[in-house]
Amino acid sequence: MSSRPTIKEVSKIAGVSFKTVSRVLNNEKHVSEETRRRVEEVVARLNFRPSHAARTLAGRRSFQVALLYDNPSPYYVYHVQTGAQERCSALGYRLLLQPVDVLSEDLVSNVMALIDEAHLDGLILSPPVTEATALLDALDARGLPYVRIGPGVRKDKGMASTMDDVAAARALTEHLIGQGHRAIAFIRGPETHISSKDRLAGYREALEAHGIAFDPGLVAAGDYSFRSGGEATRTLLALNPRPTAIFAGNDDMAAGALAVAHELDIELPGELSIAGFDDSDLARAVWPPLTTIRQPVRELADAAVNLLLGGTGETQVSLDHELIVRKSTGPAPKA
């Protein structure tokens, strides 16, 4: 069996110093593109994998970052984790996944302990951790780099990858209005998520733009879970007259709405249109498949890691949404 290739072999074949190879491996600046390409080709040819311990000692870095999350949607969490993991791996970093409770009094102390124990080089904050202002202040005081996915408050804090939730929710609501719906209900997410407020704001903007009075009685509370979507839908469908369309603030709640509609033998979309938000795998698995907003969750996580570790010099990245029309929505039923 051949021995494991060493950095000495890489530097010898590439015709550069050990230090130059180290700079390329650590994605540092001050290396020409031609030299970087040559070293990377040798690394790939030899299948060279640097020792994590050696890199840490040499650069006084751990090459570890953590993703903090507190979200009831398994689909959202999975895609955030996947996008972040793939980009971290490509950049030679290990990603630690850390669930937290944003409402806990111990949030800041727990995160500070994690930073010390794992010797983290940076943090990725996903919603609603992005809104934990006490944590943001503590990270600034600590001087640790961090990036926020979809921040809604104190946008001057840290780096950020974002999507315009207000514009996206407005686009979906206008699609329903264009189908002739006027009694459009909305299931909002938890108060701790800025996306809940932004999506509600987009819904209201669309109604106002088309001369439809906002009715708070058509807004039901949810928490981004399947269960809450079903419970909110039961409340909305008990109204008289009941809405002809329901816009749920995420796909999990929209799936819960679909389940209740099926249970009540309501024809979809003939009697009731239902739409979601995210375009998760669930949106294509349910019947009828969901009309929804494609939120580029993996790409947002990928961009966040690139801002944190990629050395681009950028601090903000904004990605676009996409309206996906499927069979869960259709023309409003005639009176």
Legacy VTK file of the C-alpha trace (Angstrom):
# vtk DataFile Version 3.0
C-alpha trace
ASCII
DATASET POLYDATA
POINTS 335 float
0.000 0.000 0.000
1.393 3.405 -0.952
2.108 5.869 1.817
-0.025 8.957 2.299
1.257 11.899 0.204
2.856 14.748 2.145
2.970 18.493 1.750
6.669 18.107 0.840
5.709 16.061 -2.209
3.071 18.619 -3.208
5.512 21.515 -2.937
8.245 19.625 -4.824
6.017 18.615 -7.746
4.347 22.035 -7.922
7.722 23.777 -7.718
6.741 26.079 -4.860
7.594 26.463 -1.173
5.844 24.755 1.734
4.457 28.153 2.749
2.893 28.713 -0.661
1.189 25.309 -0.557
-0.083 26.153 2.925
-1.484 29.468 1.700
-3.341 27.750 -1.123
-4.731 25.071 1.193
-5.863 27.725 3.676
-7.437 29.812 0.893
-5.259 32.802 1.790
-4.570 35.816 -0.384
-1.251 36.868 -1.969
-1.042 33.806 -4.234
-1.167 34.250 -8.006
-3.962 32.498 -9.892
-1.444 30.515 -11.960
0.357 29.285 -8.824
-2.901 28.483 -7.072
-4.086 26.484 -10.076
-0.796 24.544 -10.269
-0.869 23.634 -6.579
-4.536 22.631 -6.709
-3.856 20.362 -9.697
-1.053 18.583 -7.806
-3.239 18.283 -4.683
-6.012 16.698 -6.760
-3.632 14.363 -8.626
-2.048 13.081 -5.403
-5.381 13.063 -3.544
-3.557 14.994 -0.825
-5.506 15.704 2.354
-3.775 18.002 4.857
-3.675 17.035 8.502
-6.329 18.986 10.384
-4.102 19.208 13.451
-1.147 20.460 11.426
-3.230 23.137 9.755
-4.545 24.267 13.124
-1.084 24.548 14.663
0.387 26.268 11.628
-2.322 28.854 11.175
-3.599 29.191 14.745
-7.047 28.429 13.389
-9.315 25.478 14.036
-10.797 25.370 10.524
-14.138 24.813 12.215
-17.285 26.933 11.994
-20.715 26.312 13.483
-24.212 26.677 12.079
-26.740 27.769 14.716
-30.405 26.971 14.027
-33.784 27.005 15.775
-36.500 26.213 13.251
-39.477 23.804 13.403
-39.346 23.082 9.651
-37.174 19.991 9.017
-37.058 20.755 5.292
-35.691 24.261 5.803
-33.120 23.062 8.334
-31.996 20.207 6.071
-31.381 22.473 3.084
-29.583 25.108 5.170
-27.343 22.405 6.609
-26.693 20.838 3.210
-25.843 24.122 1.498
-23.529 25.184 4.311
-21.879 21.755 4.594
-21.078 21.503 0.900
-19.480 24.944 0.750
-17.513 24.413 3.995
-16.166 21.130 2.668
-15.117 22.772 -0.595
-13.229 25.432 1.367
-11.523 22.918 3.671
-13.543 23.652 6.820
-15.453 21.406 9.186
-19.049 22.437 9.918
-20.528 21.892 13.378
-24.329 21.796 13.593
-25.694 23.326 16.773
-29.413 23.579 17.629
-30.218 26.425 20.024
-33.248 27.951 21.732
-33.452 31.649 20.838
-35.831 32.262 23.750
-33.461 30.757 26.324
-31.857 33.080 28.868
-28.702 31.014 28.419
-28.433 31.511 24.649
-25.464 33.886 24.761
-23.524 31.990 27.439
-24.119 28.671 25.663
-22.874 30.026 22.336
-19.831 31.623 23.962
-19.027 28.261 25.580
-19.317 26.542 22.201
-16.928 29.068 20.657
-14.359 28.460 23.404
-14.677 24.679 23.452
-14.527 24.218 19.676
-12.157 27.158 19.011
-14.472 28.284 16.232
-13.240 30.484 13.397
-16.728 31.820 12.701
-20.475 31.350 12.997
-23.371 31.008 10.558
-26.666 32.206 12.013
-29.926 31.007 10.445
-33.395 32.431 11.203
-34.520 33.169 13.866
-31.061 33.156 15.483
-30.272 36.037 13.120
-32.610 38.225 15.210
-31.065 37.472 18.610
-29.692 40.979 19.222
-28.025 40.110 22.531
-26.052 37.401 20.751
-25.091 39.770 17.924
-23.767 42.283 20.453
-21.806 39.566 22.247
-20.244 38.347 18.983
-19.267 41.900 18.032
-17.661 42.374 21.437
-15.836 39.070 21.003
-14.632 40.022 17.513
-15.636 36.676 16.018
-16.696 36.783 12.345
-20.290 35.745 11.680
-22.772 35.770 8.826
-26.567 35.974 9.034
-29.010 34.247 6.686
-32.049 36.449 6.059
-31.607 39.096 8.771
-34.523 41.454 9.347
-33.358 43.706 12.178
-30.113 45.600 12.747
-28.965 44.838 9.224
-25.698 46.659 9.871
-24.620 43.738 12.063
-22.279 41.189 10.511
-22.368 39.833 6.947
-25.600 38.597 5.370
-27.160 36.535 2.574
-30.739 37.602 1.943
-33.912 37.247 -0.115
-36.763 39.790 -0.251
-39.588 37.996 1.604
-41.908 40.992 1.284
-41.643 41.053 -2.521
-41.983 37.261 -2.706
-45.155 37.169 -0.583
-46.594 40.022 -2.580
-45.953 38.122 -5.834
-47.737 35.007 -4.576
-50.709 36.994 -3.242
-50.989 38.836 -6.564
-51.046 35.463 -8.333
-54.089 34.487 -6.240
-55.728 37.857 -6.904
-55.092 37.346 -10.610
-57.032 34.080 -10.328
-60.060 36.048 -9.142
-59.687 35.440 -5.404
-60.700 38.230 -3.048
-61.248 36.364 0.247
-57.625 35.301 0.698
-56.605 34.038 4.132
-53.058 34.053 5.449
-51.426 31.702 7.965
-48.462 33.484 9.528
-45.405 31.945 11.136
-44.017 32.466 14.657
-43.446 35.960 15.999
-39.762 35.187 16.599
-39.129 34.961 12.844
-38.756 38.199 10.898
-39.826 36.248 7.805
-43.291 35.853 9.365
-43.691 39.606 9.586
-42.213 40.226 6.137
-44.474 37.699 4.439
-47.521 39.134 6.175
-46.411 42.599 5.040
-46.107 41.395 1.433
-49.582 39.842 1.600
-51.035 43.114 2.893
-49.200 45.177 0.268
-50.723 43.095 -2.524
-54.234 43.428 -1.114
-53.853 47.195 -0.778
-52.423 47.564 -4.282
-55.509 45.859 -5.708
-58.078 47.693 -3.594
-58.906 44.733 -1.351
-59.528 45.662 2.282
-57.298 43.864 4.783
-59.372 41.694 7.129
-57.487 40.668 10.309
-60.067 37.915 10.749
-58.535 36.176 7.725
-55.111 35.980 9.378
-54.483 32.896 11.521
-51.508 32.136 13.751
-49.104 29.299 12.980
-45.563 28.319 13.946
-44.193 26.939 10.639
-45.187 23.377 11.576
-47.531 20.970 9.754
-49.708 20.715 12.867
-50.189 24.471 13.195
-51.114 24.762 9.532
-53.883 22.234 10.003
-55.185 23.896 13.154
-55.199 27.336 11.539
-57.041 25.956 8.506
-59.816 24.486 10.661
-60.316 27.939 12.171
-60.350 29.667 8.785
-62.723 27.173 7.154
-65.194 27.609 10.030
-65.712 31.221 8.949
-68.906 32.182 7.150
-68.314 32.982 4.394
-65.097 31.020 4.286
-62.042 32.092 2.256
-61.607 30.864 -1.306
-57.807 30.797 -0.976
-55.303 30.203 1.819
-51.723 31.446 1.619
-49.641 29.650 4.253
-46.347 31.225 5.321
-44.384 28.055 4.556
-44.858 24.698 2.831
-45.153 22.714 6.074
-48.198 24.747 7.134
-49.611 24.612 3.592
-49.341 20.807 3.696
-51.266 20.848 6.979
-53.911 22.996 5.281
-54.166 20.501 2.403
-54.630 17.606 4.836
-57.529 19.326 6.597
-59.156 20.274 3.288
-58.972 16.630 2.165
-60.437 15.502 5.496
-63.377 17.893 5.017
-63.897 16.715 1.397
-63.238 20.168 -0.002
-62.370 20.084 -3.675
-58.901 21.415 -4.460
-58.489 23.792 -6.178
-62.131 23.961 -7.371
-63.521 25.094 -4.013
-60.331 26.189 -2.285
-56.851 27.187 -3.450
-53.895 26.653 -1.113
-50.375 28.037 -1.560
-47.163 27.800 0.450
-43.700 29.298 0.637
-40.195 27.742 0.288
-40.611 25.149 -2.498
-39.362 22.416 -0.189
-39.385 18.744 -1.214
-42.744 18.534 0.557
-44.287 20.949 -1.968
-43.887 18.337 -4.709
-44.768 15.321 -2.531
-48.286 16.391 -1.483
-51.430 16.262 -3.621
-52.195 18.450 -5.318
-48.603 19.713 -5.533
-48.208 23.148 -4.021
-48.086 26.495 -5.715
-45.344 28.201 -3.731
-42.431 30.603 -3.696
-39.074 29.024 -4.361
-36.768 30.294 -1.665
-33.174 29.377 -2.595
-32.358 28.002 0.863
-29.298 25.953 -0.116
-27.947 28.824 -2.190
-28.471 31.264 0.690
-26.493 28.951 2.992
-23.798 28.457 0.351
-23.509 32.222 -0.138
-23.355 32.770 3.627
-20.396 30.414 3.988
-18.684 32.007 1.012
-19.033 35.442 2.610
-17.594 34.107 5.864
-14.738 32.003 4.490
-14.345 32.628 0.775
-12.249 35.778 1.048
-14.415 37.616 -1.489
-14.390 40.880 0.441
-18.181 41.142 0.069
-20.432 41.609 3.083
-23.904 41.288 1.526
-25.431 38.960 -1.079
-29.066 39.114 -2.233
-30.713 36.226 -4.133
-33.967 36.170 -6.097
-37.199 34.291 -5.386
-39.280 32.450 -7.983
-43.044 31.929 -8.139
-43.801 28.248 -8.809
-47.370 27.617 -9.980
-48.700 24.081 -9.499
-52.088 22.397 -9.171
-53.026 23.484 -5.630
-54.279 26.856 -6.891
-56.810 27.749 -9.543
-59.554 30.236 -10.425
-61.786 31.415 -7.609
-65.112 29.532 -7.429
-68.107 31.406 -8.813
-70.511 32.770 -6.242
LINES 1 336
335 0 1 2 3 4 5 6 7 8 9 10 11 12 13 14 15 16 17 18 19 20 21 22 23 24 25 26 27 28 29 30 31 32 33 34 35 36 37 38 39 40 41 42 43 44 45 46 47 48 49 50 51 52 53 54 55 56 57 58 59 60 61 62 63 64 65 66 67 68 69 70 71 72 73 74 75 76 77 78 79 80 81 82 83 84 85 86 87 88 89 90 91 92 93 94 95 96 97 98 99 100 101 102 103 104 105 106 107 108 109 110 111 112 113 114 115 116 117 118 119 120 121 122 123 124 125 126 127 128 129 130 131 132 133 134 135 136 137 138 139 140 141 142 143 144 145 146 147 148 149 150 151 152 153 154 155 156 157 158 159 160 161 162 163 164 165 166 167 168 169 170 171 172 173 174 175 176 177 178 179 180 181 182 183 184 185 186 187 188 189 190 191 192 193 194 195 196 197 198 199 200 201 202 203 204 205 206 207 208 209 210 211 212 213 214 215 216 217 218 219 220 221 222 223 224 225 226 227 228 229 230 231 232 233 234 235 236 237 238 239 240 241 242 243 244 245 246 247 248 249 250 251 252 253 254 255 256 257 258 259 260 261 262 263 264 265 266 267 268 269 270 271 272 273 274 275 276 277 278 279 280 281 282 283 284 285 286 287 288 289 290 291 292 293 294 295 296 297 298 299 300 301 302 303 304 305 306 307 308 309 310 311 312 313 314 315 316 317 318 319 320 321 322 323 324 325 326 327 328 329 330 331 332 333 334
